[in-house]
Amino acid sequence: MFFIDIILSFHSSYLDEMNFHVTDKKTIAHNYLTTWFWIDFLAIIPIDLLFRNVDDLNEIVRVIRIGKLYKLIKLTKLLRLLKMAHNRT
């Protein structure tokens, strides 16, 4: 779902600082790449598959911390969507 959101974000207009709708594809892409893209990109990485064969306790602790970061990224994305929904009302 986040991958689809990334694709849609490259094609969705946004409001700039002066409340003008920006529809130019290059400007949308530049804005997205400099704001939310990297957070969204990190959210689509399948962390559980990257650390499938973890045997060491220290590695397990590190994976747990990464899992918390993953949840934080998802929460950040949710807050962004809520802010967008609030701005439309």
N, C-alpha and C positions, 0 to 999 in steps of 0.2 A: 504494500500500500504506500509506503514512503517513497519507493522508487517512482510510482505513478505520480505522487505528489511533486516530486522533483521535476518530472517532465512537464506537468501542468504549470508549475511555478515559472518555468522558462517561457510560457506562452500566455501568462495571465497579466493583465494590466494592474497597475497599482496607483495609489495616490501619492504624489510627492509632497514635499513640505508645505507647498502653497495650495494643497487640495486640488491639484490638476491631475486628471487621469493620464498616465503615461502609457502609450500604446506602441511606441517604437520598440521593435524586437531587440535591437542591439542595446538600447538603454535598459530594457527589462532584464536582459541577460547580465549586463554589467552590474546592475543593482543587486540582483539575486546572488551573483558570484561573490560580491563583496559584503553581503549581509548573512543570509541564512543558509546558503548552499553547503558550506562545510559542516555545519551542524546537522543538516539533513543527510548529508553523505555519510557522516559517522553513524547516524541512526540506522542506516540500511545494512551496515556490515554485520554479518552473522557471527557474532562473537562466540556463541556456543560451538560453532563448527571449527573456529580457529583454535580453540583450546579443548578439543575433544579428548586427547590422550594425556590428561594431567595426572601425574602420580605424586609429585612432591607437594607437601603441605604449603610451602611458601607460594607455589604456583597457584594453588587453590585459593589462597587468600588474595592474591593478585587478581584472579578471575572474578572473585566476589566484588572487589573494588571496581573493576571494569564494568561489572554488571550494574553497580550503582550509578556509574557515569552514564551508562546506556539508558537507564531509567530517567536520569536527569535530562538527557538529550530529548527523550520522548516527552517529558513534562514541558520542556522549553517549547517544543513544537506545538503542544496542546495550548499553551498560553498564547502563542502567536496566533493560532486559529481563533481562540476566544477573543483576542484583541481585534482581529479582522472582523469577526461577527459583530462585535460591539460598535465598531466604526461604521458599519453599514446601517445600523439602526438610527 
